[in-house]
Amino acid sequence: PRVREYAAYIIHAYKDRDWVWKHFSPMEEEDHTLRFCLEERDFEAGVLELEAIVNSIRRSRKIIFVVTQNLLKDPLCKRFKVHHAVQQAIEQNLDSIILIFLEEIPDYKLNHALCLRRGMFKSHCILNWPVQKERVNAFHHKLKVALGSRNSAH
């Protein structure tokens, strides 16, 4: 089996990159066993972006979708990243996708834009970013549980 050097590859809209950086970097600093694949930092120079995406997804134990209206509209995410993430999950018969909702997105919009539905995933793999700051630690705990859960078929 291939070595999975990342806890998760993070799929996010380009417009959400600052949010992703601001929230995932501190988690790595806090817990050195966590290493996320962040495109801005971890993509190899000189490798085509599409190739880098596929390679990074393969080298990650889980795939996190940061779900926002921006993600639903981002053409690269819609056409390529989501497709490869789902392919990877299907090929390995894995329960390896985690959805993090930063805002309320109805299922029909999620399905229409990305061909994903909440019902495709186990409940511990669907997380909502908390509105209250004091809930952020609880969110981090839930995310670590989801990241640590074994990838298994339903």
N, CA, C and O atoms as a GROMACS GRO file, in nm:
protein
  616
    1PRO      N    1   0.081  -0.122   0.000
    1PRO     CA    2   0.000   0.000   0.000
    1PRO      C    3   0.085   0.127   0.000
    1PRO      O    4   0.194   0.132   0.057
    2ARG      N    5   0.032   0.227  -0.065
    2ARG     CA    6   0.101   0.355  -0.078
    2ARG      C    7   0.105   0.427   0.057
    2ARG      O    8   0.011   0.418   0.135
    3VAL      N    9   0.213   0.497   0.082
    3VAL     CA   10   0.223   0.575   0.206
    3VAL      C   11   0.138   0.702   0.190
    3VAL      O   12   0.150   0.774   0.091
    4ARG      N   13   0.056   0.727   0.287
    4ARG     CA   14  -0.029   0.846   0.285
    4ARG      C   15   0.037   0.950   0.376
    4ARG      O   16   0.027   0.942   0.499
    5GLU      N   17   0.104   1.046   0.315
    5GLU     CA   18   0.179   1.140   0.398
    5GLU      C   19   0.095   1.254   0.454
    5GLU      O   20   0.138   1.324   0.546
    6TYR      N   21  -0.025   1.273   0.400
    6TYR     CA   22  -0.111   1.380   0.450
    6TYR      C   23  -0.233   1.322   0.520
    6TYR      O   24  -0.288   1.220   0.479
    7ALA      N   25  -0.275   1.388   0.627
    7ALA     CA   26  -0.399   1.349   0.694
    7ALA      C   27  -0.516   1.375   0.599
    7ALA      O   28  -0.611   1.297   0.592
    8ALA      N   29  -0.506   1.487   0.525
    8ALA     CA   30  -0.614   1.519   0.432
    8ALA      C   31  -0.569   1.619   0.326
    8ALA      O   32  -0.485   1.706   0.350
    9TYR      N   33  -0.627   1.602   0.209
    9TYR     CA   34  -0.613   1.700   0.101
    9TYR      C   35  -0.736   1.790   0.113
    9TYR      O   36  -0.848   1.742   0.126
   10ILE      N   37  -0.714   1.921   0.107
   10ILE     CA   38  -0.825   2.014   0.127
   10ILE      C   39  -0.868   2.074  -0.006
   10ILE      O   40  -0.792   2.144  -0.072
   11ILE      N   41  -0.992   2.044  -0.043
   11ILE     CA   42  -1.049   2.100  -0.165
   11ILE      C   43  -1.131   2.223  -0.125
   11ILE      O   44  -1.224   2.214  -0.046
   12HIS      N   45  -1.094   2.336  -0.181
   12HIS     CA   46  -1.164   2.461  -0.149
   12HIS      C   47  -1.161   2.551  -0.271
   12HIS      O   48  -1.078   2.535  -0.360
   13ALA      N   49  -1.254   2.644  -0.273
   13ALA     CA   50  -1.255   2.742  -0.382
   13ALA      C   51  -1.136   2.836  -0.364
   13ALA      O   52  -1.092   2.862  -0.252
   14TYR      N   53  -1.085   2.884  -0.474
   14TYR     CA   54  -0.972   2.978  -0.470
   14TYR      C   55  -1.005   3.095  -0.378
   14TYR      O   56  -0.920   3.142  -0.302
   15LYS      N   57  -1.129   3.143  -0.384
   15LYS     CA   58  -1.170   3.259  -0.302
   15LYS      C   59  -1.169   3.229  -0.153
   15LYS      O   60  -1.169   3.322  -0.072
   16ASP      N   61  -1.169   3.102  -0.114
   16ASP     CA   62  -1.171   3.065   0.028
   16ASP      C   63  -1.032   3.030   0.081
   16ASP      O   64  -1.020   2.982   0.194
   17ARG      N   65  -0.929   3.052   0.002
   17ARG     CA   66  -0.794   3.007   0.042
   17ARG      C   67  -0.746   3.072   0.171
   17ARG      O   68  -0.677   3.008   0.251
   18ASP      N   69  -0.781   3.200   0.192
   18ASP     CA   70  -0.736   3.267   0.315
   18ASP      C   71  -0.799   3.204   0.439
   18ASP      O   72  -0.733   3.185   0.541
   19TRP      N   73  -0.927   3.171   0.428
   19TRP     CA   74  -0.996   3.105   0.540
   19TRP      C   75  -0.929   2.970   0.569
   19TRP      O   76  -0.903   2.937   0.685
   20VAL      N   77  -0.903   2.895   0.464
   20VAL     CA   78  -0.841   2.762   0.480
   20VAL      C   79  -0.706   2.775   0.549
   20VAL      O   80  -0.677   2.703   0.644
   21TRP      N   81  -0.625   2.865   0.501
   21TRP     CA   82  -0.491   2.885   0.558
   21TRP      C   83  -0.501   2.925   0.705
   21TRP      O   84  -0.430   2.871   0.790
   22LYS      N   85  -0.591   3.020   0.733
   22LYS     CA   86  -0.607   3.073   0.869
   22LYS      C   87  -0.652   2.966   0.968
   22LYS      O   88  -0.615   2.971   1.086
   23HIS      N   89  -0.731   2.869   0.923
   23HIS     CA   90  -0.787   2.771   1.016
   23HIS      C   91  -0.715   2.637   1.019
   23HIS      O   92  -0.718   2.568   1.121
   24PHE      N   93  -0.652   2.598   0.910
   24PHE     CA   94  -0.586   2.467   0.909
   24PHE      C   95  -0.440   2.473   0.954
   24PHE      O   96  -0.391   2.378   1.015
   25SER      N   97  -0.370   2.583   0.925
   25SER     CA   98  -0.229   2.594   0.970
   25SER      C   99  -0.215   2.584   1.121
   25SER      O  100  -0.130   2.510   1.169
   26PRO      N  101  -0.298   2.657   1.199
   26PRO     CA  102  -0.285   2.647   1.345
   26PRO      C  103  -0.312   2.506   1.398
   26PRO      O  104  -0.252   2.464   1.496
   27MET      N  105  -0.402   2.432   1.332
   27MET     CA  106  -0.429   2.294   1.376
   27MET      C  107  -0.304   2.208   1.361
   27MET      O  108  -0.276   2.123   1.445
   28GLU      N  109  -0.228   2.231   1.252
   28GLU     CA  110  -0.103   2.156   1.232
   28GLU      C  111  -0.001   2.192   1.339
   28GLU      O  112   0.070   2.105   1.391
   29GLU      N  113   0.007   2.321   1.372
   29GLU     CA  114   0.104   2.366   1.473
   29GLU      C  115   0.071   2.308   1.610
   29GLU      O  116   0.161   2.275   1.687
   30GLU      N  117  -0.058   2.296   1.638
   30GLU     CA  118  -0.104   2.244   1.766
   30GLU      C  119  -0.082   2.093   1.777
   30GLU      O  120  -0.047   2.043   1.884
   31ASP      N  121  -0.101   2.022   1.668
   31ASP     CA  122  -0.092   1.876   1.669
   31ASP      C  123   0.000   1.833   1.555
   31ASP      O  124  -0.040   1.834   1.438
   32HIS      N  125   0.122   1.795   1.590
   32HIS     CA  126   0.222   1.766   1.486
   32HIS      C  127   0.196   1.635   1.411
   32HIS      O  128   0.265   1.606   1.314
   33THR      N  129   0.098   1.556   1.455
   33THR     CA  130   0.064   1.436   1.380
   33THR      C  131  -0.028   1.471   1.263
   33THR      O  132  -0.047   1.390   1.172
   34LEU      N  133  -0.084   1.592   1.266
   34LEU     CA  134  -0.174   1.636   1.158
   34LEU      C  135  -0.093   1.708   1.052
   34LEU      O  136  -0.020   1.802   1.082
   35ARG      N  137  -0.107   1.664   0.930
   35ARG     CA  138  -0.044   1.738   0.820
   35ARG      C  139  -0.144   1.742   0.705
   35ARG      O  140  -0.182   1.639   0.650
   36PHE      N  141  -0.186   1.864   0.672
   36PHE     CA  142  -0.282   1.882   0.564
   36PHE      C  143  -0.208   1.916   0.436
   36PHE      O  144  -0.102   1.980   0.440
   37CYS      N  145  -0.263   1.875   0.323
   37CYS     CA  146  -0.206   1.916   0.196
   37CYS      C  147  -0.271   2.048   0.157
   37CYS      O  148  -0.389   2.053   0.119
   38LEU      N  149  -0.193   2.154   0.166
   38LEU     CA  150  -0.240   2.288   0.130
   38LEU      C  151  -0.172   2.326  -0.001
   38LEU      O  152  -0.049   2.338  -0.007
   39GLU      N  153  -0.251   2.346  -0.105
   39GLU     CA  154  -0.196   2.368  -0.239
   39GLU      C  155  -0.089   2.477  -0.241
   39GLU      O  156   0.017   2.460  -0.301
   40GLU      N  157  -0.119   2.589  -0.175
   40GLU     CA  158  -0.028   2.704  -0.182
   40GLU      C  159   0.111   2.668  -0.129
   40GLU      O  160   0.210   2.725  -0.172
   41ARG      N  161   0.117   2.574  -0.037
   41ARG     CA  162   0.243   2.540   0.027
   41ARG      C  163   0.303   2.409  -0.026
   41ARG      O  164   0.425   2.398  -0.041
   42ASP      N  165   0.218   2.311  -0.055
   42ASP     CA  166   0.268   2.175  -0.076
   42ASP      C  167   0.280   2.129  -0.220
   42ASP      O  168   0.339   2.024  -0.246
   43PHE      N  169   0.228   2.205  -0.314
   43PHE     CA  170   0.242   2.162  -0.453
   43PHE      C  171   0.386   2.180  -0.498
   43PHE      O  172   0.449   2.282  -0.471
   44GLU      N  173   0.437   2.078  -0.569
   44GLU     CA  174   0.575   2.085  -0.618
   44GLU      C  175   0.584   2.185  -0.733
   44GLU      O  176   0.496   2.190  -0.819
   45ALA      N  177   0.690   2.262  -0.732
   45ALA     CA  178   0.711   2.358  -0.841
   45ALA      C  179   0.736   2.281  -0.970
   45ALA      O  180   0.801   2.176  -0.970
   46GLY      N  181   0.685   2.333  -1.079
   46GLY     CA  182   0.712   2.273  -1.209
   46GLY      C  183   0.618   2.159  -1.247
   46GLY      O  184   0.621   2.112  -1.360
   47VAL      N  185   0.534   2.114  -1.153
   47VAL     CA  186   0.439   2.007  -1.185
   47VAL      C  187   0.309   2.075  -1.228
   47VAL      O  188   0.264   2.171  -1.165
   48LEU      N  189   0.250   2.024  -1.334
   48LEU     CA  190   0.123   2.081  -1.380
   48LEU      C  191   0.020   2.076  -1.268
   48LEU      O  192   0.015   1.980  -1.191
   49GLU      N  193  -0.061   2.180  -1.258
   49GLU     CA  194  -0.157   2.187  -1.147
   49GLU      C  195  -0.249   2.065  -1.141
   49GLU      O  196  -0.272   2.010  -1.033
   50LEU      N  197  -0.301   2.023  -1.255
   50LEU     CA  198  -0.395   1.911  -1.255
   50LEU      C  199  -0.327   1.783  -1.208
   50LEU      O  200  -0.386   1.703  -1.136
   51GLU      N  201  -0.202   1.764  -1.250
   51GLU     CA  202  -0.125   1.647  -1.208
   51GLU      C  203  -0.096   1.654  -1.058
   51GLU      O  204  -0.105   1.553  -0.987
   52ALA      N  205  -0.062   1.773  -1.010
   52ALA     CA  206  -0.034   1.793  -0.868
   52ALA      C  207  -0.158   1.761  -0.783
   52ALA      O  208  -0.146   1.704  -0.675
   53ILE      N  209  -0.275   1.799  -0.832
   53ILE     CA  210  -0.400   1.771  -0.760
   53ILE      C  211  -0.419   1.621  -0.746
   53ILE      O  212  -0.444   1.570  -0.637
   54VAL      N  213  -0.408   1.549  -0.857
   54VAL     CA  214  -0.428   1.404  -0.856
   54VAL      C  215  -0.327   1.337  -0.762
   54VAL      O  216  -0.364   1.252  -0.681
   55ASN      N  217  -0.200   1.375  -0.774
   55ASN     CA  218  -0.096   1.316  -0.688
   55ASN      C  219  -0.123   1.343  -0.540
   55ASN      O  220  -0.108   1.254  -0.457
   56SER      N  221  -0.164   1.465  -0.509
   56SER     CA  222  -0.188   1.502  -0.370
   56SER      C  223  -0.307   1.428  -0.312
   56SER      O  224  -0.304   1.386  -0.196
   57ILE      N  225  -0.411   1.411  -0.390
   57ILE     CA  226  -0.527   1.335  -0.344
   57ILE      C  227  -0.484   1.192  -0.312
   57ILE      O  228  -0.527   1.135  -0.212
   58ARG      N  229  -0.400   1.134  -0.397
   58ARG     CA  230  -0.352   0.997  -0.375
   58ARG      C  231  -0.267   0.984  -0.250
   58ARG      O  232  -0.265   0.879  -0.186
   59ARG      N  233  -0.198   1.092  -0.215
   59ARG     CA  234  -0.106   1.087  -0.100
   59ARG      C  235  -0.173   1.128   0.030
   59ARG      O  236  -0.106   1.146   0.132
   60SER      N  237  -0.305   1.142   0.028
   60SER     CA  238  -0.379   1.185   0.147
   60SER      C  239  -0.473   1.076   0.195
   60SER      O  240  -0.535   1.006   0.114
   61ARG      N  241  -0.483   1.061   0.327
   61ARG     CA  242  -0.573   0.959   0.384
   61ARG      C  243  -0.719   0.999   0.368
   61ARG      O  244  -0.805   0.914   0.346
   62LYS      N  245  -0.746   1.128   0.378
   62LYS     CA  246  -0.884   1.178   0.367
   62LYS      C  247  -0.887   1.296   0.271
   62LYS      O  248  -0.783   1.351   0.236
   63ILE      N  249  -1.007   1.332   0.231
   63ILE     CA  250  -1.025   1.448   0.145
   63ILE      C  251  -1.130   1.536   0.212
   63ILE      O  252  -1.241   1.491   0.240
   64ILE      N  253  -1.092   1.660   0.238
   64ILE     CA  254  -1.185   1.754   0.302
   64ILE      C  255  -1.236   1.852   0.196
   64ILE      O  256  -1.159   1.913   0.123
   65PHE      N  257  -1.368   1.865   0.190
   65PHE     CA  258  -1.429   1.968   0.107
   65PHE      C  259  -1.470   2.083   0.198
   65PHE      O  260  -1.546   2.062   0.292
   66VAL      N  261  -1.420   2.203   0.171
   66VAL     CA  262  -1.466   2.322   0.242
   66VAL      C  263  -1.581   2.377   0.156
   66VAL      O  264  -1.558   2.442   0.054
   67VAL      N  265  -1.704   2.350   0.200
   67VAL     CA  266  -1.821   2.378   0.117
   67VAL      C  267  -1.875   2.519   0.144
   67VAL      O  268  -1.917   2.552   0.254
   68THR      N  269  -1.871   2.599   0.038
   68THR     CA  270  -1.924   2.736   0.040
   68THR      C  271  -1.991   2.761  -0.095
   68THR      O  272  -1.980   2.680  -0.187
   69GLN      N  273  -2.061   2.873  -0.105
   69GLN     CA  274  -2.116   2.913  -0.236
   69GLN      C  275  -2.002   2.926  -0.337
   69GLN      O  276  -2.019   2.893  -0.454
   70ASN      N  277  -1.886   2.974  -0.291
   70ASN     CA  278  -1.770   2.989  -0.380
   70ASN      C  279  -1.729   2.854  -0.440
   70ASN      O  280  -1.699   2.845  -0.559
   71LEU      N  281  -1.730   2.750  -0.356
   71LEU     CA  282  -1.690   2.616  -0.405
   71LEU      C  283  -1.786   2.570  -0.514
   71LEU      O  284  -1.744   2.513  -0.615
   72LEU      N  285  -1.915   2.595  -0.492
   72LEU     CA  286  -2.015   2.549  -0.589
   72LEU      C  287  -1.998   2.616  -0.725
   72LEU      O  288  -2.041   2.564  -0.828
   73LYS      N  289  -1.934   2.734  -0.724
   73LYS     CA  290  -1.917   2.810  -0.849
   73LYS      C  291  -1.777   2.797  -0.908
   73LYS      O  292  -1.755   2.836  -1.023
   74ASP      N  293  -1.683   2.742  -0.833
   74ASP     CA  294  -1.543   2.737  -0.878
   74ASP      C  295  -1.527   2.631  -0.988
   74ASP      O  296  -1.545   2.512  -0.961
   75PRO      N  297  -1.494   2.673  -1.111
   75PRO     CA  298  -1.492   2.578  -1.223
   75PRO      C  299  -1.390   2.464  -1.206
   75PRO      O  300  -1.420   2.350  -1.240
   76LEU      N  301  -1.272   2.493  -1.153
   76LEU     CA  302  -1.172   2.387  -1.136
   76LEU      C  303  -1.219   2.285  -1.033
   76LEU      O  304  -1.201   2.164  -1.051
   77CYS      N  305  -1.280   2.332  -0.927
   77CYS     CA  306  -1.332   2.241  -0.824
   77CYS      C  307  -1.444   2.156  -0.881
   77CYS      O  308  -1.447   2.034  -0.864
   78LYS      N  309  -1.538   2.222  -0.950
   78LYS     CA  310  -1.654   2.151  -1.002
   78LYS      C  311  -1.616   2.044  -1.103
   78LYS      O  312  -1.665   1.931  -1.096
   79ARG      N  313  -1.529   2.080  -1.196
   79ARG     CA  314  -1.504   1.988  -1.307
   79ARG      C  315  -1.396   1.886  -1.278
   79ARG      O  316  -1.397   1.777  -1.334
   80PHE      N  317  -1.302   1.920  -1.193
   80PHE     CA  318  -1.184   1.836  -1.183
   80PHE      C  319  -1.161   1.781  -1.042
   80PHE      O  320  -1.153   1.660  -1.023
   81LYS      N  321  -1.149   1.870  -0.945
   81LYS     CA  322  -1.112   1.825  -0.810
   81LYS      C  323  -1.216   1.730  -0.751
   81LYS      O  324  -1.181   1.625  -0.697
   82VAL      N  325  -1.342   1.768  -0.761
   82VAL     CA  326  -1.448   1.685  -0.703
   82VAL      C  327  -1.450   1.550  -0.772
   82VAL      O  328  -1.460   1.446  -0.707
   83HIS      N  329  -1.441   1.551  -0.904
   83HIS     CA  330  -1.442   1.426  -0.980
   83HIS      C  331  -1.332   1.332  -0.933
   83HIS      O  332  -1.357   1.214  -0.908
   84HIS      N  333  -1.210   1.384  -0.920
   84HIS     CA  334  -1.097   1.298  -0.880
   84HIS      C  335  -1.107   1.252  -0.735
   84HIS      O  336  -1.067   1.140  -0.702
   85ALA      N  337  -1.158   1.338  -0.650
   85ALA     CA  338  -1.175   1.299  -0.509
   85ALA      C  339  -1.275   1.185  -0.498
   85ALA      O  340  -1.252   1.087  -0.427
   86VAL      N  341  -1.386   1.198  -0.569
   86VAL     CA  342  -1.490   1.094  -0.563
   86VAL      C  343  -1.438   0.965  -0.628
   86VAL      O  344  -1.464   0.856  -0.577
   87GLN      N  345  -1.367   0.977  -0.741
   87GLN     CA  346  -1.306   0.862  -0.807
   87GLN      C  347  -1.218   0.785  -0.709
   87GLN      O  348  -1.227   0.663  -0.697
   88GLN      N  349  -1.132   0.859  -0.640
   88GLN     CA  350  -1.039   0.800  -0.544
   88GLN      C  351  -1.116   0.727  -0.434
   88GLN      O  352  -1.082   0.614  -0.397
   89ALA      N  353  -1.220   0.790  -0.383
   89ALA     CA  354  -1.300   0.730  -0.276
   89ALA      C  355  -1.368   0.602  -0.326
   89ALA      O  356  -1.374   0.503  -0.253
   90ILE      N  357  -1.418   0.604  -0.448
   90ILE     CA  358  -1.486   0.487  -0.504
   90ILE      C  359  -1.386   0.375  -0.530
   90ILE      O  360  -1.410   0.260  -0.493
   91GLU      N  361  -1.274   0.408  -0.594
   91GLU     CA  362  -1.172   0.308  -0.627
   91GLU      C  363  -1.127   0.230  -0.505
   91GLU      O  364  -1.110   0.109  -0.510
   92GLN      N  365  -1.107   0.301  -0.395
   92GLN     CA  366  -1.054   0.236  -0.275
   92GLN      C  367  -1.166   0.186  -0.185
   92GLN      O  368  -1.140   0.132  -0.077
   93ASN      N  369  -1.289   0.204  -0.229
   93ASN     CA  370  -1.404   0.165  -0.148
   93ASN      C  371  -1.394   0.229  -0.010
   93ASN      O  372  -1.418   0.164   0.092
   94LEU      N  373  -1.358   0.355  -0.008
   94LEU     CA  374  -1.329   0.422   0.117
   94LEU      C  375  -1.434   0.524   0.155
   94LEU      O  376  -1.500   0.586   0.072
   95ASP      N  377  -1.446   0.538   0.284
   95ASP     CA  378  -1.530   0.642   0.341
   95ASP      C  379  -1.436   0.755   0.376
   95ASP      O  380  -1.413   0.784   0.494
   96SER      N  381  -1.380   0.819   0.275
   96SER     CA  382  -1.265   0.906   0.301
   96SER      C  383  -1.292   1.054   0.280
   96SER      O  384  -1.200   1.135   0.288
   97ILE      N  385  -1.416   1.090   0.252
   97ILE     CA  386  -1.446   1.231   0.226
   97ILE      C  387  -1.513   1.294   0.348
   97ILE      O  388  -1.604   1.236   0.408
   98ILE      N  389  -1.466   1.413   0.384
   98ILE     CA  390  -1.523   1.490   0.495
   98ILE      C  391  -1.574   1.622   0.436
   98ILE      O  392  -1.501   1.691   0.365
   99LEU      N  393  -1.698   1.656   0.467
   99LEU     CA  394  -1.754   1.783   0.421
   99LEU      C  395  -1.757   1.881   0.538
   99LEU      O  396  -1.809   1.849   0.645
  100ILE      N  397  -1.701   2.000   0.517
  100ILE     CA  398  -1.710   2.106   0.617
  100ILE      C  399  -1.790   2.220   0.554
  100ILE      O  400  -1.747   2.282   0.457
  101PHE      N  401  -1.906   2.246   0.611
  101PHE     CA  402  -1.992   2.353   0.560
  101PHE      C  403  -1.963   2.482   0.635
  101PHE      O  404  -1.978   2.488   0.757
  102LEU      N  405  -1.921   2.586   0.561
  102LEU     CA  406  -1.898   2.716   0.623
  102LEU      C  407  -2.025   2.800   0.624
  102LEU      O  408  -2.035   2.900   0.694
  103GLU      N  409  -2.122   2.758   0.544
  103GLU     CA  410  -2.250   2.829   0.539
  103GLU      C  411  -2.358   2.728   0.505
  103GLU      O  412  -2.328   2.615   0.466
  104GLU      N  413  -2.481   2.768   0.520
  104GLU     CA  414  -2.593   2.678   0.492
  104GLU      C  415  -2.605   2.658   0.341
  104GLU      O  416  -2.628   2.754   0.267
  105ILE      N  417  -2.589   2.536   0.296
  105ILE     CA  418  -2.602   2.503   0.154
  105ILE      C  419  -2.707   2.393   0.143
  105ILE      O  420  -2.687   2.284   0.197
  106PRO      N  421  -2.818   2.419   0.076
  106PRO     CA  422  -2.920   2.313   0.063
  106PRO      C  423  -2.866   2.196  -0.020
  106PRO      O  424  -2.784   2.214  -0.110
  107ASP      N  425  -2.915   2.077   0.012
  107ASP     CA  426  -2.868   1.956  -0.057
  107ASP      C  427  -2.886   1.963  -0.208
  107ASP      O  428  -2.800   1.916  -0.283
  108TYR      N  429  -2.998   2.022  -0.254
  108TYR     CA  430  -3.020   2.026  -0.399
  108TYR      C  431  -2.912   2.107  -0.469
  108TYR      O  432  -2.874   2.074  -0.582
  109LYS      N  433  -2.861   2.213  -0.404
  109LYS     CA  434  -2.754   2.294  -0.465
  109LYS      C  435  -2.624   2.216  -0.467
  109LYS      O  436  -2.549   2.220  -0.565
  110LEU      N  437  -2.596   2.145  -0.358
  110LEU     CA  438  -2.476   2.063  -0.348
  110LEU      C  439  -2.478   1.956  -0.457
  110LEU      O  440  -2.378   1.932  -0.525
  111ASN      N  441  -2.593   1.893  -0.472
  111ASN     CA  442  -2.609   1.788  -0.572
  111ASN      C  443  -2.599   1.846  -0.713
  111ASN      O  444  -2.532   1.788  -0.800
  112HIS      N  445  -2.664   1.959  -0.736
  112HIS     CA  446  -2.663   2.019  -0.869
  112HIS      C  447  -2.522   2.061  -0.911
  112HIS      O  448  -2.481   2.036  -1.024
  113ALA      N  449  -2.448   2.125  -0.820
  113ALA     CA  450  -2.316   2.179  -0.854
  113ALA      C  451  -2.207   2.073  -0.852
  113ALA      O  452  -2.121   2.071  -0.940
  114LEU      N  453  -2.209   1.984  -0.753
  114LEU     CA  454  -2.096   1.891  -0.734
  114LEU      C  455  -2.135   1.744  -0.742
  114LEU      O  456  -2.050   1.656  -0.728
  115CYS      N  457  -2.264   1.716  -0.765
  115CYS     CA  458  -2.313   1.577  -0.768
  115CYS      C  459  -2.286   1.505  -0.636
  115CYS      O  460  -2.257   1.385  -0.635
  116LEU      N  461  -2.294   1.578  -0.527
  116LEU     CA  462  -2.277   1.519  -0.393
  116LEU      C  463  -2.405   1.543  -0.314
  116LEU      O  464  -2.474   1.643  -0.333
  117ARG      N  465  -2.435   1.449  -0.224
  117ARG     CA  466  -2.549   1.465  -0.132
  117ARG      C  467  -2.503   1.426   0.007
  117ARG      O  468  -2.420   1.337   0.023
  118ARG      N  469  -2.558   1.491   0.107
  118ARG     CA  470  -2.521   1.459   0.245
  118ARG      C  471  -2.542   1.311   0.275
  118ARG      O  472  -2.465   1.251   0.350
  119GLY      N  473  -2.646   1.252   0.217
  119GLY     CA  474  -2.678   1.112   0.244
  119GLY      C  475  -2.572   1.013   0.198
  119GLY      O  476  -2.575   0.896   0.235
  120MET      N  477  -2.477   1.060   0.116
  120MET     CA  478  -2.369   0.972   0.068
  120MET      C  479  -2.262   0.949   0.175
  120MET      O  480  -2.177   0.862   0.160
  121PHE      N  481  -2.267   1.028   0.282
  121PHE     CA  482  -2.157   1.028   0.380
  121PHE      C  483  -2.206   0.992   0.519
  121PHE      O  484  -2.322   1.015   0.554
  122LYS      N  485  -2.116   0.936   0.598
  122LYS     CA  486  -2.150   0.907   0.738
  122LYS      C  487  -2.163   1.039   0.812
  122LYS      O  488  -2.098   1.138   0.779
  123SER      N  489  -2.250   1.040   0.913
  123SER     CA  490  -2.280   1.166   0.982
  123SER      C  491  -2.157   1.230   1.046
  123SER      O  492  -2.148   1.353   1.050
  124HIS      N  493  -2.061   1.150   1.095
  124HIS     CA  494  -1.943   1.211   1.158
  124HIS      C  495  -1.849   1.275   1.056
  124HIS      O  496  -1.752   1.341   1.092
  125CYS      N  497  -1.878   1.254   0.927
  125CYS     CA  498  -1.796   1.314   0.821
  125CYS      C  499  -1.861   1.439   0.762
  125CYS      O  500  -1.812   1.494   0.663
  126ILE      N  501  -1.969   1.485   0.823
  126ILE     CA  502  -2.035   1.608   0.779
  126ILE      C  503  -2.030   1.706   0.896
  126ILE      O  504  -2.094   1.684   0.999
  127LEU      N  505  -1.953   1.813   0.879
  127LEU     CA  506  -1.932   1.908   0.989
  127LEU      C  507  -1.975   2.048   0.947
  127LEU      O  508  -1.963   2.087   0.831
  128ASN      N  509  -2.026   2.122   1.042
  128ASN     CA  510  -2.064   2.262   1.018
  128ASN      C  511  -1.971   2.352   1.098
  128ASN      O  512  -1.953   2.332   1.218
  129TRP      N  513  -1.913   2.450   1.032
  129TRP     CA  514  -1.827   2.545   1.102
  129TRP      C  515  -1.913   2.623   1.200
  129TRP      O  516  -2.018   2.675   1.163
  130PRO      N  517  -1.870   2.632   1.327
  130PRO     CA  518  -1.955   2.695   1.429
  130PRO      C  519  -1.966   2.846   1.412
  130PRO      O  520  -1.871   2.914   1.373
  131VAL      N  521  -2.084   2.898   1.443
  131VAL     CA  522  -2.107   3.042   1.438
  131VAL      C  523  -2.039   3.108   1.558
  131VAL      O  524  -1.980   3.215   1.546
  132GLN      N  525  -2.048   3.041   1.675
  132GLN     CA  526  -1.988   3.097   1.796
  132GLN      C  527  -1.841   3.056   1.807
  132GLN      O  528  -1.807   2.939   1.788
  133LYS      N  529  -1.757   3.153   1.839
  133LYS     CA  530  -1.613   3.127   1.854
  133LYS      C  531  -1.583   3.020   1.959
  133LYS      O  532  -1.491   2.941   1.942
  134GLU      N  533  -1.662   3.018   2.066
  134GLU     CA  534  -1.634   2.923   2.174
  134GLU      C  535  -1.661   2.778   2.134
  134GLU      O  536  -1.626   2.686   2.208
  135ARG      N  537  -1.723   2.757   2.020
  135ARG     CA  538  -1.750   2.621   1.972
  135ARG      C  539  -1.638   2.569   1.880
  135ARG      O  540  -1.643   2.454   1.838
  136VAL      N  541  -1.540   2.652   1.850
  136VAL     CA  542  -1.435   2.613   1.756
  136VAL      C  543  -1.354   2.493   1.807
  136VAL      O  544  -1.320   2.404   1.730
  137ASN      N  545  -1.323   2.490   1.938
  137ASN     CA  546  -1.249   2.376   1.992
  137ASN      C  547  -1.327   2.245   1.976
  137ASN      O  548  -1.269   2.142   1.942
  138ALA      N  549  -1.457   2.252   2.000
  138ALA     CA  550  -1.542   2.134   1.982
  138ALA      C  551  -1.541   2.091   1.835
  138ALA      O  552  -1.539   1.972   1.804
  139PHE      N  553  -1.543   2.189   1.746
  139PHE     CA  554  -1.535   2.159   1.602
  139PHE      C  555  -1.404   2.088   1.570
  139PHE      O  556  -1.403   1.987   1.500
  140HIS      N  557  -1.292   2.141   1.622
  140HIS     CA  558  -1.161   2.078   1.598
  140HIS      C  559  -1.161   1.934   1.647
  140HIS      O  560  -1.105   1.846   1.581
  141HIS      N  561  -1.224   1.910   1.761
  141HIS     CA  562  -1.232   1.774   1.815
  141HIS      C  563  -1.309   1.683   1.718
  141HIS      O  564  -1.265   1.572   1.687
  142LYS      N  565  -1.424   1.731   1.670
  142LYS     CA  566  -1.504   1.652   1.574
  142LYS      C  567  -1.426   1.625   1.447
  142LYS      O  568  -1.432   1.515   1.392
  143LEU      N  569  -1.351   1.725   1.400
  143LEU     CA  570  -1.272   1.707   1.279
  143LEU      C  571  -1.164   1.600   1.302
  143LEU      O  572  -1.141   1.516   1.215
  144LYS      N  573  -1.099   1.604   1.417
  144LYS     CA  574  -0.996   1.503   1.447
  144LYS      C  575  -1.056   1.363   1.454
  144LYS      O  576  -0.994   1.266   1.411
  145VAL      N  577  -1.178   1.352   1.509
  145VAL     CA  578  -1.247   1.223   1.513
  145VAL      C  579  -1.271   1.174   1.370
  145VAL      O  580  -1.245   1.058   1.338
  146ALA      N  581  -1.321   1.264   1.285
  146ALA     CA  582  -1.348   1.227   1.145
  146ALA      C  583  -1.218   1.190   1.072
  146ALA      O  584  -1.216   1.095   0.994
  147LEU      N  585  -1.111   1.264   1.099
  147LEU     CA  586  -0.982   1.235   1.034
  147LEU      C  587  -0.926   1.102   1.083
  147LEU      O  588  -0.858   1.031   1.009
  148GLY      N  589  -0.954   1.069   1.209
  148GLY     CA  590  -0.900   0.946   1.266
  148GLY      C  591  -0.985   0.824   1.239
  148GLY      O  592  -0.941   0.712   1.263
  149SER      N  593  -1.106   0.845   1.190
  149SER     CA  594  -1.194   0.730   1.166
  149SER      C  595  -1.137   0.645   1.054
  149SER      O  596  -1.079   0.696   0.958
  150ARG      N  597  -1.154   0.516   1.068
  150ARG     CA  598  -1.099   0.426   0.968
  150ARG      C  599  -1.177   0.441   0.839
  150ARG      O  600  -1.299   0.455   0.840
  151ASN      N  601  -1.105   0.437   0.729
  151ASN     CA  602  -1.170   0.440   0.599
  151ASN      C  603  -1.230   0.302   0.576
  151ASN      O  604  -1.156   0.203   0.569
  152SER      N  605  -1.360   0.295   0.564
  152SER     CA  606  -1.420   0.164   0.544
  152SER      C  607  -1.544   0.178   0.458
  152SER      O  608  -1.602   0.287   0.445
  153ALA      N  609  -1.582   0.069   0.399
  153ALA     CA  610  -1.703   0.070   0.316
  153ALA      C  611  -1.824   0.086   0.408
  153ALA      O  612  -1.818   0.049   0.526
  154HIS      N  613  -1.932   0.140   0.355
  154HIS     CA  614  -2.055   0.158   0.435
  154HIS      C  615  -2.109   0.024   0.479
  154HIS      O  616  -2.212   0.018   0.547
   0.00000   0.00000   0.00000
